[in-house]
Amino acid sequence: MRSGNAPRIRKAVFPVAGLGTRFLPATKTVPKEMLPIVDRPLIQYAVDEAIAAGCDTLVFVTNRYKHAVADYFDKAYELEHRLENDGKHELLQRVRDVLPEHVRAVFVTQPEARGLGHAVLCAKPVIGDEPFAVLLPDDLIWNRNGPGALAQMADLAQHQGSSVIAVEPVPHEHTHRYGIVATAPFDGRHGLIGAIVEKPDPSVAPSNLAVVGRYVLEPRIFELLEHTQPGKGGEIQLTDAIAALLPERTVNAYRFAGTRFDCGTHIGLVEATIRFALDHEALSEPARQAMLKALAELGVQDPV
């Protein structure tokens, strides 16, 4: 197994080709990655996290029908001109700041839905032979008083020369919803992965440490993905390729500092919206009052 210092990640992959059927009919025209948390879409939070970790090339793996993500990161000449003429300089800056000037966005088409592993493989021509990140925008991870989850993971990956996968404990009865890892005892926030299994039944799950939507991976993963056989539904699973990587490379599980909101679910989206509204400088008190009023109307006498 290889270990030791490695290059810092500069490229990040965002698989955004999914149809978002759980949120229909909203996602009939609006990609789930564009669903807002207060006044910013989900994809913006993931992009900001990648940029804060040092990434300057963002690879969006999309399908041929989804243009909203590309439109969002493109320059909006007419809108910017109107805001400038109207003297709305703060709004103009917010529109322009969705992507800093030093960061480039690259869009790659996934021709058919063949799983997360296949989506990552589609990014190979852009990534080349260097370590890279994968961020699933559905998982909004927020660390209010410190670096984002990906920055934490990138530090470890660079120091150890390893791949790093974000994990968090889940109820044991929910292991069938996640990739699950077995690890050596943790050293602080990280532990060496010995095995990884895709969505195991709770009766055979090796632990309750679930893989969540952040990865730092070595480019070797592309070769393994090319030889990974499709599983259920004809999908190529990233988990299977990571399992094939384990015998030859160091792969660490990482318990990040911060809170994860599963915005691929209705309740997760609601929880994130509430939490970010309560933390918003202008909305905090109005949001709190609105929630207290709603709880009182429902007969909740002593909300906590």
PyMOL commands that set and color helices and strands:
alter all, ss='L'
color gray80, all
select helices_A, chain A and resi 21-23+26-28+32-34+42-52+68-73+77-85+89-96+116-122+124-127+149-160+172-177+220-226+232-234+238-245+266-279+284-297
alter helices_A, ss='H'
color red, helices_A
select strands_A, chain A and resi 11-15+36-37+40-41+57-62+104-109+132-135+139-142+163-169+179-183+190-198+209-217+251-254+259-262
alter strands_A, ss='S'
color yellow, strands_A
deselect
rebuild
show_as cartoon
